[in-house]
Amino acid sequence: MTPDPTTPPDAPGRLPVVGHVMPLLRDRLAYMQQLRGHGDVVRIRVGPRPVYVVNSPELIWEMLTAQSANFSKGRLFDKLRLFGGSPLPIAEGQQHLQRRRLMQPAFHRERINSYIDTMITTAQSALRTWRPGARLDVLNEMQLMTQGIVMSVLFSSHPDRDPAQAIMKGVDTVFQAAIRRAVVPVSAPEWMPLPGNRRLRAANSLLRRTVSDIVTARRETPGTQDDIVSLLLDARDEDGRPLDDEEILSEITALLAAGSETTAVTMAWLFHELGRNPDLEQRLHREVDTVLAGGPLTAEHLPRLGHTRRLVTETLRLHNPAWIVTRQATVPVRLGTAHLPAGADLIWSPYALHRDPELYDDPQRFDPDRWLPERPQPPRGAYIPFGAGKRMCIGDGFTWAEATVLTALIASRWTLRPVPGSTVRPVPAITVHPSSLHMTAEARGHAAAREAA
């Protein structure tokens, strides 16, 4: 696809026009990467609608920070109202500010440090189900593990594997519906009795029952837990009004969905890369073995796991879960030379941004050492795995801690080997997840002794 020659790219306020519609699923990542060669801001069409793709890291940063008041979250986040209500990831304006202030204490650094022991205990329970030589669906295992951590740490709930699998499937169904309705020009009305709509209603019903049961149990035993459910139940707005049931259910459901999917996908890609890079895997094993010195993993070990942390950092670069993020202009705005009307739909791609050869040396190479302090670092706005500004993901610190814990804990006990002949490709759904990632679990030496410890 080439820019429309009738629209000079360098004309003030005029934008390159590329293509007409968003391509098929399998081509979308390449398409977003290709658009980066056509200018800082490029206009495409998704069905009848013009959509503006922001490529420049400087303009993305400006949009998310200095000009953030001029934008709402946009079409994708609006479709995530399928979860019900307007929870923090979707809320706008004063409601967003109030809700973020309310929930921020649960994600302070000191509070996150207090969660680490529970993260470890929860992950250990999942890892006890692994068997040497077993062929694992790695993404599924990581999703169950991260979902278990979110539920145990933030909700003090511990579902068994089969109910957890059903919850995970429900979250995935709602996510898939949201992305489909955001990028497909014409979607069937939600009231129509189509198979997809029936699956969506069933998934929403399951999620709401699960969350409602957690809230009901907490109300019956007040003061027994110190978690985010208790925080929401005790919360009062500026007028002293408690959150109603719909608001509480929406917030918990959104946290359950967002808090498990991103980390699970990141972990799946990380172990896929370790399987392809045995030297990096050996360095990880040496670091974990040295730092743990034969004992169990604890919160005190995390600051010493530098290579482990860089593996997470590089995975969030090369395999960023977000292939598309939306915004909508609420007033006429200017980004660089682009003049955009109120109501304009904008998108940007962390996945494409983090693979730009203008910003990263050899960007397709998985190289955690690029994050060593003595190496040149990318410019501001070129690495933003969790966004920036007032809408930056509230759970970024939680995710960093969780991913580091899981990487170190799994590496201390297991080696995951690629299944010969398998092909793994990225699929851009609500996140960029592996198409199919099966690996064989091999127990490492002294794993049983560590487990007993």
C-alpha positions in Angstrom: 0.0 0.0 0.0 1.3 3.5 -0.8 0.3 7.0 0.3 -2.4 8.7 -1.8 -0.5 10.9 -4.3 -3.2 13.5 -4.1 -2.4 14.1 -0.4 1.2 15.4 -0.1 2.7 14.0 3.2 4.5 17.3 3.9 1.5 19.6 3.4 0.6 21.3 6.8 -2.5 19.7 8.1 -2.7 17.2 5.3 -2.0 13.6 6.0 -0.9 10.5 4.0 -3.8 8.3 3.2 -2.9 4.6 3.3 -5.2 1.8 2.2 -8.9 1.6 2.8 -9.7 -1.1 5.4 -7.9 -2.8 8.3 -6.5 -6.1 6.8 -7.3 -9.6 7.9 -6.3 -10.7 11.3 -3.1 -12.4 10.2 -1.9 -9.3 8.4 -2.6 -6.6 11.0 0.8 -6.6 12.7 2.7 -6.3 9.4 0.2 -3.6 8.4 0.8 -1.5 11.6 4.5 -1.9 11.1 4.3 -0.8 7.5 2.4 2.3 8.4 5.3 3.6 10.3 7.1 4.3 7.1 4.4 6.7 5.9 4.7 9.5 8.4 4.2 10.7 12.0 0.4 10.6 11.6 -1.3 8.6 8.8 -4.9 8.4 7.9 -6.5 5.0 7.1 -10.1 3.9 6.8 -11.9 1.3 8.8 -15.1 0.8 6.9 -16.7 4.2 6.4 -14.7 5.8 9.3 -11.4 7.7 8.9 -8.9 6.6 11.6 -5.6 8.4 12.4 -2.6 6.3 13.2 0.0 8.1 15.4 3.5 6.7 14.7 5.9 9.3 16.1 7.1 8.4 19.7 7.2 12.2 20.4 3.6 12.7 19.3 2.4 9.5 21.1 4.0 10.8 24.3 2.4 14.3 23.8 -1.0 12.7 23.2 -0.7 10.6 26.4 0.7 13.4 28.6 0.6 17.1 27.7 -2.5 16.8 25.6 -4.2 13.9 27.5 -7.1 16.2 28.5 -8.0 16.5 24.8 -8.7 12.8 24.3 -11.0 10.1 25.6 -10.0 6.4 25.7 -11.7 5.7 22.3 -13.5 3.0 20.5 -11.7 -0.1 21.8 -12.2 0.9 25.5 -15.8 1.8 24.8 -16.4 -1.7 23.5 -14.9 -3.0 26.8 -18.1 -1.8 28.5 -19.1 -5.3 27.6 -17.7 -6.1 31.1 -20.4 -3.8 32.5 -20.4 -0.3 33.9 -17.5 2.1 33.7 -14.6 0.6 35.7 -11.2 2.3 36.0 -9.8 1.2 32.6 -12.8 2.8 30.8 -13.9 5.6 33.1 -13.4 9.2 31.9 -12.9 12.6 33.4 -13.7 13.2 37.1 -15.0 9.7 37.5 -11.7 8.3 36.4 -9.7 10.6 38.7 -11.8 9.7 41.7 -11.7 6.0 41.0 -8.0 6.0 40.4 -7.4 7.9 43.7 -9.6 5.3 45.4 -7.7 2.3 44.1 -4.2 3.6 44.0 -3.3 2.6 47.6 -3.7 -1.1 46.6 -0.9 -0.6 44.0 1.6 1.4 46.0 5.1 0.0 46.0 5.1 -1.0 49.6 1.7 -2.7 49.2 3.0 -4.6 46.1 6.0 -5.8 48.1 3.6 -7.3 50.7 1.9 -9.3 47.9 5.0 -11.1 46.8 4.8 -14.0 49.3 1.2 -14.7 48.2 2.3 -14.5 44.5 5.0 -17.1 45.2 2.7 -19.4 47.2 -0.1 -19.2 44.5 2.3 -19.9 41.7 3.9 -22.8 43.6 0.5 -24.5 43.9 0.0 -24.3 40.1 3.6 -25.6 39.4 2.9 -28.7 41.6 0.5 -29.9 38.9 3.4 -30.1 36.3 5.0 -33.4 35.7 8.4 -34.1 34.1 8.0 -34.9 30.4 4.5 -33.4 30.3 3.6 -31.4 27.2 2.2 -28.1 28.4 0.0 -25.6 26.7 2.2 -22.8 28.0 -0.2 -19.9 27.4 -3.0 -21.7 29.1 -0.8 -22.6 32.1 0.4 -19.0 32.4 -3.2 -17.7 32.2 -4.3 -20.0 35.0 -1.2 -19.0 37.0 -1.6 -15.2 36.6 -5.4 -15.4 37.1 -4.8 -17.3 40.3 -2.4 -14.7 41.5 -4.9 -11.8 40.8 -7.7 -13.7 42.6 -5.6 -14.7 45.6 -3.8 -11.4 46.1 -6.4 -8.8 45.2 -9.6 -10.8 46.0 -8.5 -13.4 48.6 -10.2 -16.1 46.5 -8.8 -19.5 45.5 -10.8 -21.3 42.8 -10.0 -24.8 41.8 -8.5 -25.5 38.4 -11.7 -26.3 36.5 -13.7 -23.3 37.7 -10.6 -21.1 37.0 -10.5 -22.5 33.5 -14.1 -21.5 33.0 -13.5 -18.0 34.3 -10.5 -17.6 32.0 -12.6 -18.8 29.0 -15.3 -16.2 29.9 -12.7 -13.4 30.1 -11.4 -14.4 26.7 -14.9 -14.5 25.1 -15.6 -10.9 26.3 -12.2 -9.7 25.2 -12.6 -11.2 21.7 -16.0 -9.6 21.3 -14.6 -6.2 22.3 -11.7 -6.3 19.8 -14.0 -7.6 17.0 -16.6 -4.8 17.6 -13.8 -2.2 17.7 -12.1 -3.0 14.4 -14.9 -4.6 12.3 -16.8 -1.8 10.5 -20.3 -3.3 11.0 -21.1 -5.6 13.8 -24.4 -7.4 14.5 -26.5 -5.7 17.2 -26.0 -7.2 20.7 -29.7 -8.1 21.0 -29.7 -10.5 18.1 -29.8 -14.2 19.1 -26.6 -15.1 17.2 -24.1 -17.7 18.5 -21.5 -15.1 19.3 -24.0 -13.0 21.2 -25.2 -16.0 23.1 -21.6 -16.9 24.1 -21.0 -13.4 25.2 -24.1 -13.3 27.4 -23.1 -16.6 28.9 -19.5 -15.4 29.6 -20.7 -12.2 31.2 -23.2 -14.1 33.3 -20.4 -16.5 34.6 -18.0 -13.6 35.4 -20.7 -11.6 37.2 -21.8 -14.7 39.3 -18.1 -15.4 40.2 -17.5 -11.8 41.3 -20.9 -11.5 43.0 -20.1 -14.6 45.1 -16.8 -13.1 46.2 -18.5 -9.8 47.2 -21.3 -11.6 49.0 -18.9 -13.8 51.0 -16.9 -10.7 52.0 -20.0 -8.8 53.2 -20.9 -11.8 55.3 -17.5 -11.8 57.0 -16.4 -8.1 57.2 -12.9 -7.3 58.4 -11.5 -10.7 57.7 -9.5 -9.8 54.6 -7.3 -6.8 53.7 -7.6 -6.7 49.9 -9.1 -4.7 47.0 -12.6 -6.1 47.6 -12.6 -4.8 51.1 -11.2 -1.5 49.8 -14.1 -1.1 47.4 -16.7 -2.1 49.9 -15.4 0.4 52.4 -14.9 3.2 49.8 -16.9 6.4 49.9 -17.1 9.1 47.2 -16.7 12.8 47.9 -20.3 13.0 49.1 -19.9 10.1 51.5 -21.8 7.7 49.2 -20.6 4.0 49.0 -20.0 2.4 45.7 -23.1 0.5 44.5 -23.1 -3.2 43.7 -22.8 -2.5 39.9 -19.7 -0.3 40.4 -18.0 -2.9 42.6 -18.8 -5.8 40.3 -17.5 -3.8 37.3 -14.2 -2.8 39.0 -13.5 -6.4 40.2 -14.3 -8.0 36.8 -12.1 -5.5 35.0 -9.2 -6.1 37.3 -9.6 -9.9 37.0 -9.5 -9.6 33.2 -6.8 -7.0 32.7 -4.7 -8.2 35.6 -4.2 -11.7 34.2 -4.2 -11.5 30.4 -1.2 -9.2 29.9 1.2 -10.9 32.3 0.2 -14.4 31.0 0.9 -13.4 27.4 4.2 -11.8 28.4 5.3 -14.9 30.3 4.4 -17.2 27.4 6.5 -15.2 25.0 9.4 -15.0 27.5 9.6 -18.8 27.8 9.2 -19.2 24.0 12.2 -16.9 23.6 14.2 -18.8 26.2 13.5 -22.0 24.3 15.0 -20.4 21.2 18.0 -18.9 23.0 19.6 -21.6 25.2 22.5 -19.3 26.2 20.0 -16.8 27.7 18.2 -19.6 29.5 21.5 -20.9 31.0 22.3 -17.4 32.2 18.9 -17.2 33.8 19.4 -20.6 35.6 22.9 -19.5 36.8 21.5 -16.2 38.2 18.5 -17.8 39.9 20.7 -20.7 41.4 23.3 -18.2 42.7 20.8 -15.8 44.2 18.5 -18.4 45.8 21.5 -20.5 46.9 19.4 -23.6 47.2 16.6 -21.9 49.2 13.1 -20.8 48.4 12.4 -17.6 46.4 11.5 -14.6 48.6 10.8 -10.9 48.1 14.3 -10.1 49.3 15.8 -11.9 46.3 14.0 -9.8 43.6 16.4 -6.8 43.5 19.3 -9.1 42.8 17.7 -10.7 39.8 19.0 -8.3 37.2 19.1 -10.6 34.2 15.7 -11.9 35.1 14.3 -8.4 35.1 15.9 -7.6 31.8 14.3 -10.7 30.2 10.9 -9.3 31.2 11.8 -5.8 29.9 12.9 -7.2 26.6 9.8 -9.4 26.3 7.6 -6.4 26.8 9.5 -4.7 24.0 9.7 -7.4 21.3 6.4 -9.0 22.2 4.3 -6.2 23.7 0.8 -7.5 24.3 -0.9 -4.4 22.9 -1.0 -4.2 19.1 -3.6 -1.4 19.1 -4.5 1.3 21.6 -7.3 3.8 20.8 -8.0 7.4 21.6 -10.7 9.8 20.5 -10.3 13.6 20.2 -12.8 15.4 22.4 -11.9 18.8 20.9 -10.1 19.9 17.7 -6.4 19.1 18.3 -3.0 19.5 16.6 -0.4 16.7 16.7 2.7 17.9 14.9 1.5 19.2 11.6 -1.7 17.2 11.7 -4.9 19.1 12.5 -7.6 16.7 13.7 -11.3 17.4 14.2 -13.2 16.8 17.4 -14.5 13.2 17.3 -11.5 11.9 15.4 -10.6 8.3 16.1 -6.8 7.7 16.7 -4.8 4.5 17.3 -1.2 3.7 18.0 0.6 0.4 18.3 3.0 -0.3 21.1 3.9 -3.5 19.3 4.9 -1.7 16.1 6.6 1.2 18.0 8.8 -1.2 20.0 10.0 -2.9 16.7 10.9 0.3 14.9 14.5 0.1 13.4 14.7 3.9 13.7 14.4 3.5 17.5 16.1 0.2 18.2 19.2 -1.5 16.9 18.4 -4.9 15.3 14.8 -4.6 16.7 13.7 -8.1 15.7 16.4 -9.7 17.9 15.6 -10.8 21.4 18.4 -9.1 23.3 17.9 -8.4 27.1 21.3 -7.0 27.3 20.2 -3.9 25.3 18.8 -2.8 28.7 22.1 -2.8 30.5 22.8 0.7 31.9 26.0 1.1 29.8 24.1 0.5 26.5 22.4 3.4 24.6 18.7 3.6 25.6 15.8 4.5 23.4 14.4 8.1 23.4 11.5 9.1 25.6 8.2 7.7 24.3 9.9 4.8 22.4 9.4 2.3 25.2 6.0 2.6 26.9 4.7 -0.9 27.6 2.1 0.3 30.0 1.2 3.7 28.5 2.1 7.0 30.0 0.5 10.0 31.7 -2.6 10.0 33.9 -4.0 6.9 32.1 -0.9 4.8 32.6 -1.8 1.3 33.7 -2.4 1.4 37.5 -1.1 -2.1 37.8 2.3 -1.7 36.1 4.3 -2.2 39.3 2.2 -5.3 40.1 2.9 -6.7 36.7 6.7 -6.1 36.9 6.8 -7.9 40.3 4.6 -10.7 39.2 6.5 -11.4 36.0 9.8 -11.3 37.8 8.5 -13.7 40.4 7.1 -16.2 37.9 10.2 -16.1 35.7 12.5 -16.8 38.6 10.3 -19.4 40.2 9.7 -21.4 37.1 13.4 -21.2 36.1 14.4 -22.5 39.6 12.5 -25.7 39.1 11.8 -26.3 35.4 13.2 -26.0 31.9 10.6 -25.7 29.1 11.7 -27.2 25.8 10.1 -26.4 22.4 8.1 -29.2 20.8 10.1 -30.2 17.6 8.4 -29.1 14.4 6.0 -26.7 16.1 5.4 -23.2 14.5 4.6 -20.3 16.8 3.2 -17.1 15.2 1.8 -13.9 16.8 -2.0 -13.5 16.8 -3.3 -9.9 17.3 -6.5 -10.4 19.2 -7.1 -8.3 22.4 -3.4 -9.0 23.0 -0.7 -10.3 20.7 -0.6 -13.9 21.9 1.1 -17.0 20.5 -0.9 -19.0 18.0 -0.1 -22.3 19.7 2.7 -22.7 22.2 3.3 -26.2 23.5 6.5 -27.0 25.3 7.8 -30.0 27.3 8.5 -29.6 31.0 11.8 -30.9 32.2 12.5 -30.9 36.0 15.8 -29.2 36.9 18.2 -30.7 39.5 17.3 -30.1 43.2 13.8 -29.0 42.2 12.3 -31.4 44.7 14.6 -30.1 47.4 13.6 -26.5 46.8 9.9 -27.5 46.8 10.3 -29.2 50.1 12.1 -26.1 51.5 
